[in-house]
Structure formats: C-alpha cells, structure tokens
C-alpha cells in the first residue's frame, strides 16, 4: 500500500497540480472546512455517508466558530489598544 505522500507525489507528477491527500476528521475542523469547500473529492466508497459526514463537519466548524467568537473579538480589541 502506498503512503499518502507517495500517492500525492505521483498524482502531482501526472496532473501537474499541487495535491494534498488528507484524512478529514473533526480533529482539525479548519482543515476539514477548507478541504470540503475548496478541495476535490477524488474517491468515495459511500457517497451518502461521505456527504452526511461533510455536513456534520461543517456544522461542527460553525459551532466552533461561534464558540470562539468572543475569544477572537477579545484579541481584536487588545490588538487595537496596543500602541505601535
């Protein structure tokens, strides 16, 4: 079995494009969102299951952003108050 890195290198060579083969999980919601919205799915075994998982991950990302909203706003306020 080829590693993801080896497979990506072979695909890059054949397609003349940058390839990132990653496993999309809830462990990295920012990566998951970017991959789902901006990437291309090359292979899926169960389309309905894959689409349901993507929907759950995007929902989790939305919740994550809502939960972090207060923290991010605090950073903006602190950054604006600092003299340069």
Backbone torsions as a table, in degrees:
resi	resn	phi	psi	omega
1	UNK	NA	127.6	178.7
2	UNK	-74.1	149.1	175.4
3	UNK	-76.7	162.9	177.4
4	UNK	-60.3	-37.2	-179.1
5	UNK	-64.7	-43.9	178.7
6	UNK	-64.4	-43.5	179.0
7	UNK	-63.0	-43.3	178.4
8	UNK	-60.9	-42.7	179.8
9	UNK	-62.0	-42.7	179.4
10	UNK	-66.1	-42.0	178.5
11	UNK	-65.6	-41.2	178.2
12	UNK	-59.2	-42.5	-179.4
13	UNK	-64.1	-43.9	-177.2
14	UNK	-74.7	-37.0	-174.9
15	UNK	-97.0	-11.0	-178.0
16	UNK	55.3	44.4	179.2
17	UNK	-141.1	158.4	173.9
18	UNK	-76.3	130.5	-177.4
19	UNK	-121.9	133.7	174.1
20	UNK	-126.9	112.3	178.6
21	UNK	-102.5	113.1	-177.4
22	UNK	-131.7	161.7	175.1
23	UNK	-97.4	123.5	-176.2
24	UNK	-92.4	117.1	178.8
25	UNK	-137.9	175.2	178.0
26	UNK	-77.7	-3.8	179.4
27	UNK	-68.5	-27.0	178.3
28	UNK	-136.7	87.5	-174.9
29	UNK	-68.3	-30.8	179.2
30	UNK	-66.5	-46.6	176.8
31	UNK	-61.2	-45.1	-178.8
32	UNK	-57.9	-45.9	-179.3
33	UNK	-62.0	-47.8	-179.6
34	UNK	-60.7	-43.5	-179.2
35	UNK	-65.2	-42.9	-178.6
36	UNK	-67.0	-45.3	-174.3
37	UNK	-83.4	-29.8	-174.0
38	UNK	-117.0	-10.8	-178.2
39	UNK	-93.1	-177.6	176.3
40	UNK	-124.3	131.0	176.4
41	UNK	-79.9	120.4	-179.9
42	UNK	-87.2	-39.5	-175.8
43	UNK	-143.8	140.9	169.7
44	UNK	-147.2	140.3	-179.5
45	UNK	-87.4	-36.3	-177.5
46	UNK	-132.1	94.9	-172.8
47	UNK	-56.3	-46.3	-178.4
48	UNK	-61.7	-43.2	178.8
49	UNK	-64.5	-41.1	179.8
50	UNK	-63.3	-45.8	-180.0
51	UNK	-65.7	-36.7	176.6
52	UNK	-65.1	-41.5	178.6
53	UNK	-64.4	-41.5	178.1
54	UNK	-62.0	-41.6	178.8
55	UNK	-62.4	-43.9	178.1
56	UNK	-62.7	-42.2	-179.6
57	UNK	-65.6	-41.1	177.7
58	UNK	-65.6	-37.0	174.8
59	UNK	-63.9	-40.5	177.5
60	UNK	-65.4	-38.7	177.7
61	UNK	-63.0	-43.1	178.6
62	UNK	-60.0	-45.5	178.3
63	UNK	-61.8	-43.0	177.4
64	UNK	-57.2	-46.8	-179.4
65	UNK	-65.3	-40.5	177.8
66	UNK	-63.0	-43.1	-180.0
67	UNK	-64.9	-32.8	-178.0
68	UNK	-88.4	-7.0	-175.1
69	UNK	-54.5	-46.4	-179.3
70	UNK	-63.7	-41.7	179.3
71	UNK	-64.4	-46.3	-180.0
72	UNK	-63.4	-38.6	177.6
73	UNK	-65.0	-39.0	177.4
74	UNK	-61.1	-42.4	177.5
75	UNK	-62.3	-39.7	178.9
76	UNK	-62.7	-43.1	-179.3
77	UNK	-63.9	-46.2	180.0
78	UNK	-61.7	-43.1	-178.3
79	UNK	-64.0	-36.9	179.8
80	UNK	-71.8	-27.5	-177.4
81	UNK	-82.7	-16.4	-178.3
82	UNK	-75.3	133.1	174.0
83	UNK	-76.1	146.1	-178.7
84	UNK	-94.0	NA	NA
